[in-house]
Amino acid sequence: MVNPGEMTKEMSRYIDIEEYHAVERAHAYYKEMVAFILDYLRSLNKESGKLRILEWGAGTGLVTEDLAKLPNVEITALEYDSKCYKFLVDHVAGMGVKCVLGDIVTYNEQNKFDIIVSVFAHDHVRYDMAQDLVSNISNNLRVGGQYIMGGELLPLYNSSKERIQSL
């Protein structure tokens, strides 16, 4: 866990957080991806009762807000960027979400989670930390727990023009 007084920045180094929050739901396939994740979690929820969910890379709380609306869930929203964290806390206030300023590479809670969810968060983890990331996701999941990653894979491109098209 990061000391709340310690300034950490990732996304807020290069993105206006308020603008991001206002437009992120318009990201290509965002609505479909989040709807799929929520439908899947609803199906699990019917089978097993209360789910403990860790959302890492919670950002400004857009997905967190949707997760908190699910029945029978306990949500922990983990965010590394201190500016995003402050926005997250304000955005999900009163929704029963536990917000934590911390790093998924080192965060560890005694009570394991049933589900870990991340949406558009992997590109904020340095490549040399990938193994630690995978290990720590595993450390935070209960036996039989599941990890759900929401993200995008771009098609191969060979030129700047093709890159722009793939984006």
Residue, then its C-alpha position, 0 to 999 in steps of 0.5 A: m500500500v502506498n502512503p496517502g501522503e506520498m505523491t504517485k503519478e502515472m496516468s495523470r502525468y500525461i492525461d487530464i483526469e477530468e477530461y478522461h473521466a468525461v470521455e472514457r465511456a466513449h472509448a471504442y468497445y468500452k461499453e460492450m467490454v464492460a457489459f460483458i464483464l458485468d454480465y459474467l459477474r452477475s452469472l457468478n453472483k447467482e451461483s456463489g452469493k457475495l463476491r469479493i472483487l478487487e479492481w486494480g487500476a480503478g482510475t477515476g472510478l467508472v468501472t468501479e461505479d458499475l461494479a458497485k451496482l452489482p448485487n452481493v459484492e464487496i468491492t476494493a478499488l486499487e489505484y496507484d495514481s494519487k490524482c486519480y485516487k482522489f477523483l476515485v474516492d470522490h466519485v464512488a463516495g457513498m457506494g460502499v467501495k473500499c478505495v486503496l492508494g496502492d500498487i498491484v505489483t505489491y498490494n496484498e490483502q490477508n483476505k483473498f479475492d474471488i475476482i480480480v478485474s482490471v480494465f485498460a490498466h496493463d499498459h501502465v505496468r512497466y514491462d520489467m514488472a510483468q512477472d511480479l504483476v502476474s505473481n501478485i495477482s495470483n497471491n491476491l486470488r483465493v483458490g479457484g478465484q478468477y482474473i478478468m482483464g478488460g483491454e484491447l489488442l491492436p492488429l499488426y501495423n507496418s506504417s504510421k498510417e496503419r497504426i492510426q487505422s488500427l487505433 
